[in-house]
Amino acid sequence: MIKKMELFVALRYMRGKRKIGFVSWITYISAAGVCLGSLVLVIALSIANGFEKEVRDRIVGTLAHAKITRYHTNQIVDHESLRSIILEHPEVLGAAPFITGKGGVEHQNLQEGVMINGVNPTLEVTVTDIHKAIISGSFNLDTLDSNRGRRFPGILIGKGLSDRIAAREGAEIVLYCLPMDAEQQDLTPKMGRFVVAGVFETGMYEYDLNLVYMSITSAQNMLNMTGVEGIHIRTTDLFKADRIASDIKEYLGGYPYRAIDWQSQNRSLFQWMKLERLIIFIVISLIIIVAAFNIVSSLIMMILEKRREIGILMSMGATSGAIMRIFMLNGIVVGFIGSTVGVILGTAVSYIQYRWRLISLPGDVYFIDTVPMQVSAFDVAAIYIAANVICWLATIYPARQAAALLPVESIRYE
């Protein structure tokens, strides 16, 4: 246990002979290094967390938390009864049928490949946030009047696709695709004309360029389907969507149903984000390690300066353990002050950016217009602990050397 005398001597030694305020130059620089490393690390990880949250919200808001399908792309004909069963699960907030398929669109001799999404607009708003991303028009996929005065089924397209084929709200576009019925011998592409009901912008380039939404009936007609592909699900906790989806599959009897959650659909992306955060932590921690070397050098200089005092203390009965603790306390205090101030400042800066959005980003380059911030209590605690552990480890060798000095020799050479 640390005695008051050891703490008192340690704080006295930190001042040195040439002092500026409370600490000597070398100690001040060491504390500043630890503070800077902790500050930058908190901010960097908060930015990484913020970007991950923005990407996650856009993916989950577009693709739903999970989906139930059947193996071998078999259609689900009795989807209404299946949806009712799924809604009985206590952790399911919403369920909606969907159909997906590949096709192409044409407008004014401009063509682009798309991913067709057949949805029920009334039910889709309970599982995804695509309706919140609409920047013009509406989520109305019924029969609409075009700018040319003709009536066709409505279709919702992304901003990227809208800009690529120069199609705006009310424009007529031609959609063509291959039928999905494997038993059908005629594979002639099926074509249909639609009216752009609205344009959405999720902020994800691939989604805004490739996704189009139409009614379930229109998708069934274009893809020669009588049922749906599966059921989209929104759960009470998106981070438990894998477990909830698995429970639902078992509740439905298992095979031939299968459950796919948003994390498994985008596993490589989020694994890369986790790796990126780990790399950020390791690289920026080098700043704290450099500050730890300063602590080592300051303790060595302090031991040389206090050699006579060490000898006197040991001759008065101070043990080697007490001498070791005195010099270890110097590094521990430096680490405590630096990490505490750095973590507090980093958290404050991150909160200010999160609250008032002071730092902006070019909206035409990024999918957001301000730097995102999300402070994680786990990250802050890990940074604080790591900084203090590094500073403590830096004190071990110099403190052991001080404790190994012989009292007679220490006094003799002074």
HELIX and SHEET records of a PDB file:
HELIX    1   1 LYS A    4  ARG A   15  1                                  12    
HELIX    2   2 TRP A   25  LEU A   63  1                                  39    
HELIX    3   3 TYR A   71  THR A   73  5                                   3    
HELIX    4   4 HIS A   79  LEU A   87  1                                   9    
HELIX    5   5 PRO A  121  GLU A  124  1                                   4    
HELIX    6   6 ILE A  130  ALA A  133  5                                   4    
HELIX    7   7 LYS A  159  ILE A  165  1                                   7    
HELIX    8   8 TYR A  205  ASN A  210  1                                   6    
HELIX    9   9 ILE A  216  LEU A  223  1                                   8    
HELIX   10  10 LEU A  238  LYS A  240  5                                   3    
HELIX   11  11 ALA A  241  TYR A  251  1                                  11    
HELIX   12  12 TRP A  262  GLN A  265  1                                   4    
HELIX   13  13 ARG A  267  GLU A  305  1                                  39    
HELIX   14  14 ARG A  307  SER A  315  1                                   9    
HELIX   15  15 SER A  320  TRP A  356  1                                  37    
HELIX   16  16 ALA A  377  ALA A  403  1                                  27    
HELIX   17  17 PRO A  407  ARG A  412  1                                   6    
SHEET    1   A 7 ILE A 134  GLY A 137  0                                        
SHEET    2   A 7 LYS A 190  PHE A 200 -1                                        
SHEET    3   A 7 GLU A 172  CYS A 177 -1                                        
SHEET    4   A 7 VAL A  92  HIS A 107 -1                                        
SHEET    5   A 7 GLY A 230  THR A 235 -1                                        
SHEET    6   A 7 ALA A  66  ARG A  70 -1                                        
SHEET    7   A 7 TYR A 257  ASP A 261 -1                                        
SHEET    1   B 6 ILE A 134  GLY A 137  0                                        
SHEET    2   B 6 LYS A 190  PHE A 200 -1                                        
SHEET    3   B 6 GLU A 172  CYS A 177 -1                                        
SHEET    4   B 6 VAL A  92  HIS A 107 -1                                        
SHEET    5   B 6 LEU A 110  VAL A 119 -1                                        
SHEET    6   B 6 LEU A 211  SER A 215  1                                        
SHEET    1   C 4 ILE A 134  GLY A 137  0                                        
SHEET    2   C 4 LYS A 190  PHE A 200 -1                                        
SHEET    3   C 4 ARG A 151  GLY A 158  1                                        
SHEET    4   C 4 THR A 143  ASP A 145 -1                                        
END                                                                             
